Amino acid sequence: MASKSVVLSGIQPTGTLHIGNYFGAVKNYVALQEQYECFYSIVDYHAITVEHDPQELRKNTIEMALDLLACGLDPQKCTLFVQSQVPEHTELSWILSAVASYGDLQRMTQFKEKGEGQEFVSCGLFTYPVLQAADILIYKASKVPVGEDQIQHIELARRIARRFNSRFGETFPEPEVLLTEAPRVMSPADPTRKMSKSLGPKHYIALTEPEESIREKIKTAVTDIGPRTPEKSPGVANLFLLLKLTAPQEIYEQFESDYATGTLKYEPLKRAVADYLVKMLEPIRARRAQLKESDVREILHEGARRARAVARQTLEEARERIGVGKLLP
Ligand code: TYM
């Protein structure tokens, strides 16, 4: 039997998941586990590349696992683990840094954005995409479900794989990006920017956010700034996207046709978006309330054990290839 293709993705433990993470990536994680060999990593070593509080990181790592399991990741169908529990990632990252181009890293927009205006920029923030490439390549993953903002990093991972293979022999497949139908969910408060926790609470909707707060954020979401045009403004397009993702198709189509005929009022649109979003999040919230932290720790422990068995083999292969393998047979 042909072995299943391998999928890997990673997510930073930055508190709770927001609906951008969910619609842009996590929804795909859940779907893919039915079909592929999936590894999902909570990437705590990436989270230390900017200033962080150790206590918070510890807490957020478990919170993220709770959120992911509540969304439908099934430990019987996928391997969920914490990156730092599989130290082979960091060793492969060092090896890959020798075939990663300095010039390529300088062109990474996430590095530029996160580093901009900061007094202190860590070297880890600069080499961050090399660790990300190691996360992927150590499982020889060929598919990487992510949102649009990560495409540049995955392309870099492809270049790193290619350069390694051409210098040391075919070792790593070149991973491809898998996008959802919502690769870029925007902030309700500023729909010209992507939904993100780092912009502040007005700019994201957490999966576990109280209903009133979700309704308030949708109600106050920015719609049209100037006059109405045939092309939807970013805020209106974002509301339509959320409606498409959560409402029955005929409801969505009705609002689309009202928009096309110029009869759409934003108030009912916003009410519908809030209603369907709250409804969609309800089972996730209910599942999360059932999960026990002690069980989650067990799941992560077992996940790391399974991930390590694969990671160790690839690392050994890479070490042999570059000439630093075993000293004794
Ligand atoms: P992170 O933790 O910032 O985000 C996790 C996932 O959520 C997606 N995402 C979005 N999608 C749509 N709209 C949005 N507004 C939005 N915001 C976030 C991200 O694209 C991502 O897929 N560097 C990665 C983590 C990482 C990784 C990896 C990913 C580390 N190693 C290996 C894939 C493979 C990051 O910071 O994602």
Residues whose N, C-alpha, C, O or C-beta is under 5 A from the ligand:
A	BS01	TYM	L8 S9 G10 I11 Q12 G20 N21 G24 A25 V43 Q132 D135 P145 V146 G147 E148 D149 Q150 A182 P183 R184 V185 K194 M195
